[in-house]
Amino acid sequence: MKKIYKYKIQHEIEKIHAPIVNFLTVQVQNDTICVWAEIDTDIAETDYYLFIVGTGWPIPEDSNYIGTVQDADGMLIWHIYWRKEDVRQ
């Protein structure tokens, strides 16, 4: 069964374990960066790593762009990427 779930990003690299079909959007909700994804409860869960990348920072190799958000003051801009392996490995 397909559903939409929300995942909070609270660290520069956030690991989630879920049956994700598609990442939909990224937005700030209550001062927290959140990613919404379409999941399918009929498929196996997989590890995904979400990355916060600041403007001018290196982008993790082989990563996929989800979206861009800014803080409440508009001073900080964050770009969110995902991949299936942790870049620290």
N, C-alpha and C positions, 0 to 999 in steps of 0.2 A: 504494500500500500504506500502510495506517495503522500508525503507531508512536507510542510515547510518548518524548519527548526531555526532557532537563533543561537549563535555562539558568540560569547563575549571574548574579546581579545584584551587581556590584562597585562601581557608581557610582550617584549619585543619579538619573541618566538613563542607561539601558542600551539601545543599539540592537541588535536582532537581525534577521537576514534568514533567514526560514524559511517553509515551507509550512504554517502553523499553521491548524488547523481549530477548535481550542478550547483555551483555557487551563483547566487542571484544578485546580491547587492551588499554594500557596506555603508553603514551610517553611524553617526554618533547618537546614542540614546542615553540620557541621564549621565552625561560626561564619560561614557564608556563606549569604546569602539565595538560595534557589533557587526557580525556577518550573518546574513540569512542564506540558507542553502536548502535546496530541494533534496530530500532524502527518500529512500525506498526501503521500507522495512522488510522487503522480501529478498534483499541482497545482503551479502556479507559486509560487515563493518571493516573499514580500512583506516590506517593512521594517515592523517593529513597534518601538515605543519603550515600555520599561517604566520606571515612575517610582516612586521611593521617596518617600512622603509621610508626614511626621511628624504626630502628633496636633496639631491646631490650625493646621497649614499649609494654604495654599490648594490645592485639588484642581485639576489641569489640566482645562481646559474640554474637553468632549466625550470624556472618558476613561471607561474601563470598569474596574470594581473586580475584582481577582483574589482578594485575601485579606489577612489581617493576621498579622503575626508579632511576636515580641518577642525581645530579646537574652537571653543565658543568665542574666543577673541579674534579668530582668524589669523593668529600669529604663527601657528604651527600647522604644517600640511603633512599628512601621512598617506602613503600609498600602500595598499595591502595586496600581498601576493600569497600564493599557495604552491606547495609541491608535496610529493609523497615521502620525500626523505628529508631528514634534518640536515641543514647545511653544516652543522657543527661536526658531522661524522667524518 
